[in-house]
Amino acid sequence: MSKVLYTAKAHVTGARDAGHGKTSDGALEVDLRLPAELGGSGEGTNPEQLFAVGYAACFEGAIGVVARRMKLDASDAAIDSSVMLLPTGDGGFRLAVELDVSLPSVTDADEAKQLVGGAHEVCPYSNATRGNIDVALTANGQPVD
């Protein structure tokens, strides 16, 4: 294993139906509930929401790294993320992700696409999910291949 740069730790009980989770430093503490769309109360956070926030935050950090390399200003970047829960057809479930990246300061469409594509190569979430789930990216409303 490579040199560990950071380790996040959390403790969860009760799963996604009536659970509770918190990080070891106490900075994040959430009640976990099934969304109303899946028959739950919806009165808490669900794992897909946590994944959507985590992936978007990580990806925005990767945009900053790649923007510096490209000598672009992406300090006003924003990401709308969607994480979909889908059936596998054999009783299991899988995820799919859409990241809609807004880059107001990057007006050249090709540069915006190159920046988002580069971030997808750098982002730890992208690297962890590559080949495992579908991830659709857009840069300023344009699809990124």
Residue pairs with C-beta under 8 A, 6 or more apart in sequence:
8 23
9 23
9 24
10 21
10 22
10 23
10 24
10 28
11 21
11 22
11 24
12 19
12 20
12 21
12 32
13 19
13 20
13 21
14 20
14 32
15 32
16 32
16 33
16 34
16 46
16 47
17 32
17 33
17 34
17 40
18 32
18 33
19 31
19 32
19 33
20 29
20 30
20 31
20 32
21 28
21 29
21 30
21 32
22 28
22 29
22 30
23 29
30 44
30 45
30 50
31 43
31 44
31 45
32 44
32 45
32 46
32 47
33 40
33 41
33 42
33 43
33 44
33 45
33 46
34 40
34 41
34 42
34 46
35 42
35 46
35 48
36 42
38 85
40 46
48 83
48 84
48 85
48 95
49 83
51 83
51 95
52 81
52 82
52 83
52 97
53 81
54 125
55 81
55 83
55 97
55 99
55 123
55 125
56 79
56 80
56 81
56 99
58 123
58 124
58 125
59 79
59 81
59 99
59 101
59 119
59 120
59 123
59 125
59 126
60 77
60 78
60 79
61 123
62 118
62 119
62 120
62 122
62 123
62 124
62 126
63 74
63 77
63 101
63 103
63 115
63 116
63 119
64 74
64 75
64 77
65 119
65 122
66 115
66 118
66 119
66 122
67 73
67 74
67 77
67 106
67 115
69 118
70 111
70 114
70 115
70 118
72 105
72 106
72 111
72 115
73 105
73 106
74 103
74 105
74 106
74 115
75 105
76 103
76 104
76 105
77 101
77 102
77 103
78 101
78 102
79 99
79 100
79 101
79 102
80 99
80 100
80 102
81 97
81 98
81 99
81 100
82 97
82 98
82 100
83 95
83 96
83 97
84 95
84 96
84 97
84 98
85 93
85 94
85 95
86 93
86 94
86 95
86 96
87 93
87 94
88 94
94 133
95 129
95 133
96 133
96 134
96 135
96 136
97 129
97 133
97 134
97 135
97 136
98 135
98 136
98 137
98 138
99 116
99 135
99 136
99 137
99 138
100 138
100 141
101 112
101 116
101 119
101 137
101 138
101 139
101 140
102 140
103 112
103 115
103 116
103 139
103 140
106 112
106 115
106 139
106 140
109 139
109 140
109 142
112 139
112 140
112 142
113 139
113 142
113 144
113 145
115 139
116 137
116 138
116 139
116 144
117 137
117 144
117 145
119 126
120 126
120 135
120 137
120 144
121 127
126 135
129 135
136 143
137 143
137 144
138 144
